Amino acid sequence: MTLKFNVMFPMRAVKHYPQWIGGGSLGKVAKLVEDAGFDGFSMSEHPYPDKDWLANGGHHAFDPFVSLSVAAEATRRIRLITYVMVAGYRSPYLGAKSASSLDVLSDGRLTLGMAAGYLKAEFDALGADFARRGKLLDEAIAAMRATWAGVDHDGPEFAVSNHISLPLPTQAGGPPIWIGGNSKAAQRRAVESGDGWMPMAQNTRTAEITRTPALENIDTLRSLITAQNKRRAEMGKPDMDVSFVPFEKDLLRTADNATFCAELAPRLEEYRDAGVTWITIEPSSRSYDDFVRDIELMSETLIRR
């Protein structure tokens, strides 16, 4: 299977977006990524983060559905990916409506990355239930899929009857759902309820912040993917998509983009052989002009290698 490549819009750019974008636009950013041969363009989600988290490496984010709609209008081929939508921040029926709307308006190009979330202060600020976020995510997925199928959902939290939400998604059954996170629960959801998985490369310190297990080497990643695809095969399901931000990502902060590409390129086949189907990259570009150069470099050294 050929590796696909996804660009995460640089999260550091959101805080100073007017200065960062200069004479460009988000539509031009997405079109540039598409023209460079990338297969996906993605946005994170943090509607109301706390200042302590921001001061310790956290980041702001555009609303994923608004920003990806802008990207959709400027492109024709590239997948539009929420990386990730935190399910507990909204009603699953509002989430289903946003996703269906974007899927229709993009001609069926949405991939819905979802996760339980980990930033308790943000849950509290939004009036969301942090303690039960995992349980609610499980039922939210079922409620959203029922909405996209045009049928009622019967469940303990979100049961609704005699309602319908149109238009239905362009993609039959709704957009593919990728599950984010390293926890056992996230791995189970990816196998049982999802179409893909988005594990996170993280050391022990970062794992304490995200409240999920560390993931520090490709051998561990390979073992996890192999085990999950084996479970899917036993359930009669195909192998899942796996999108991964490579272990070399720290080079984007400590070195230049050329060094990052030089280190990553020889290992791409190793990632593919481990079961990764998508490589996700968040450029460290300090301006729109830098972003243009960075995307061209990544295209030449990683995609068109």
N, C-alpha and C positions, 0 to 999 in steps of 0.2 A: 504494500500500500504506500502511495506517495504521501509524504508529509505535507500538511497544509500549514499556512502561516497566518497568524492573526496579530494585528497591531492594537494594543491598548493605547487610547489617547493619553498623552503624558499627563498624569494627575497633577504634577507640580505646576502645570500650565494654567489650571483652573483659577488658582488664587489671584494671579496677575494676568488674566486672559486678555484684556484690552491691549496691554503692553506686549504680551507674548505673541498675539496673532498679528499685530502690526497691520500690514496691508492685505493680509490673507483673510480667510474665512473658514469656518468649520466644514462647509461644503467642499471647499478647495482641498482641505486636509484629507477628507474621505476620498475624493476623486484621485488625489495624488497616490494614496495608499492602493487604491484599486488599479490604477494604471501601472504601478510598480510591480504588480503581480501578486500582491497579497490576497488571501482568500477571505479574510475576516477583518472587521473593524469593531472595536468594543469600547464600552463605557462602564465604569464602576458606579457604585451608588453609596453615597453618604449624605443624606439630606440635612442632618443637623448634628454634626460631631461636636464633642466637648473639647475645650481648649487644652486640657492636659494631654489628651491623646494627640492633638495636632502638634503640640510642642515636643512630642516624643516620636516623631516620624509619621504621624497621621497625615491625612490629605483631604482636601475638598473634592467635590465631584459635581458635574452637571447632572440634572435629572436624566436618567438613561433613556427614557422613552422620548423626551423632547429632543435631546441631542442626536439620538439615532434616527429620528425622523428627518432632521436636517441632512444627515449623512445619506439617508435613503433617497432623498430627492436629487442629490448630486451624483448618484451612482446607479449602476444597472446590474452588476454581477455580484458584488461582494456580499458576504454574509454579515448581518448586523447582530451583534452579540452583547447581551447584558452580562457583565463580568464583575460582580453579580448583582442581581436583584435580590434584596433581602425580603423574603416573603412576609415576615411578621410586621413589616412597616405599613401594610395596607390590607384592606379587605381582599380576599382572593378574587372576588367578583370585579372589583376595580382593577386588580392586576390582570385578570383575564380580558377585560375590555381594552386596557392599554395594549396588551400583547396582540390581541386580535386586530385592533386598529392598525398597529404598526405592520403586522404581517400582511394585511390586505393592501395597505398603502405602499409597501415595498415589493409587492408582487411575490410574496412568499419567501422572504429572505431573512426572517428573524430566527435566531437561535436564543432561547431563553435560559440563560444561566441563572440558577437560583441557589440560595443557601439559607441556613438558619440564622446566620449573623453571630457576632461575638462582642459587639461594643455595647455593654450594658447601659452606659450613660446615654447613649443615643436612643436605645429602646425606651428608657425612662422619660426622656424629653418628648418622645413621640406618643407616649401613653400606650406603648406596645408591651406585650407580655414576654419578658425575657426568660422567666423560669420555664415556661412551657413552649418555647419557640420551636423546638424540634418536633414535638407532637403536633403543633399547629401547622408546621410546614408539611408534614405528611398528609394531613387532611386538605390543606390548601391546594396541593398538587392534584388530588382527586377532584376537588371542587372545580378547579380551573379546567381540567380535562372534560368534566361533565358539561361545563358551560360551552366549551368549544364544540362539543358533540351535539349541543342543543337539547340536552336532557337535564332532568332534575338531579340534584345531589342530595343524598341522604347520609348524614353524618352527625356526630354529637355536637360539633361546633358550628358548622356552616350549612346545616340542612335548610334547603329552600325548595319550594314547589310552586308551580304555575307562574314561572318567570322565564324569560328568554332574552338573550343578548345577541343582537345582530349588528354588523355582519359577522358571520363565522369566519375563522381564519382561512386564508388561501390554502395553506398546507393542510392536507387531510388529517384530521385528528388534532390539529394545532401544531404550533412550532415545536421542534425538538427541545427537550428539557435536559440541560446539563446541570449536574449537582456539584456544588462547590464544597470543599472542606476535606480534612484528613481523618475526621473521627470515624469510629466504627459505624455510627448512625448514618453519616454521610456516605460511606461506602455501601451500606445496605440500600440506601435510597437510590444510589446510582444503579445498582443491580436490579432492584425490584421496581422502581418507579420512573427512572430516568432513561435517557438515551445516551448520556455521556457523563463524564466525571472531570472535575477540575481540582485536582489535588494541589497543595501548596508546598513548594520547597521552603523549608524554614528550619532554623536552628532551635536549640532548646529555649533560648531566651525569647525568641519570637513566639514559640509555641505556648509559652506562659501567657502572653498577651491575647492570643487568639483562642486559647483554651482548647487547642486541638493538638494531636501528636506531632512531634517533630518528623521531618522528612529530609534527610541530609545526603542521600547518595542514590545513584541510579539503580544499584542492585536492589535496594529496598523498594524503589518505585516499580521495578520490573516484577518483583514478587507480588506486590499488591495488585497490579493490573492483571497478572496471570491468574491470581486467585479469583478476582472478580469476574473475569471473562469465563472462567470455568463454571462458576455459579450460574452465570447467564446461559451458558450452553446447556446446563442441566435443566434450566427452565424453558428451553426451547427458544431462547433469544439470541440475536446476533451479538458479536463483540461490540462493545461500546466505544464511542469516540472518547478520547482522552486528550484534553487540552492542558498543556503544562508550560509554566514560566520556567525556563531552564535554570539549572543551578548556577550557571555563569552570570546570572542577572546582576550580581553585586558588582561586576566589572563596569556596569553602566554608571555606577556611582563613584567608583574608585579609579577608573581608567577611562580611556576614550572609546568611542564606538568602534573604531577600527580594531582595537585590542579585543573587545567583546566578540566581534564577528570572527576574528582570527581564531579565538579559543573555541567558539561554538561550532563553527563549520565542520571541523573534523569529527565532531561527536554527534552530528545529526543522525547518522545511520544507527548509532548506538541507541539514541532515543527512540527511533522508529522500531528497532528490533525489540525494545523493551515494551512496546505496545502503545507508545504515544502516537496520536494521529494529528494533533495540532500543536505547533509551537507558538506560544504567545509571547510577544515582546513589547515592553513599554519603553520606548526611547527616552533618554534623559535630556532631550533637546531643550535648550534654554530659550529658544525663540522659534518663530515660524520658519525663518530662513535656515536655522540650524536643522529643524525638522526635515525640511526639503532635502538637505544634504545627507542627513542620517538615513532617511528612507531610501534614497538612491544607493547609498553604500550597502545597506542591508539587502536590498534587492539584488545587487550585483554579486555579493559575496555569499549570500545564503539561499536565495530563491533561484537565481539564474546561474548558479555555480556550475 
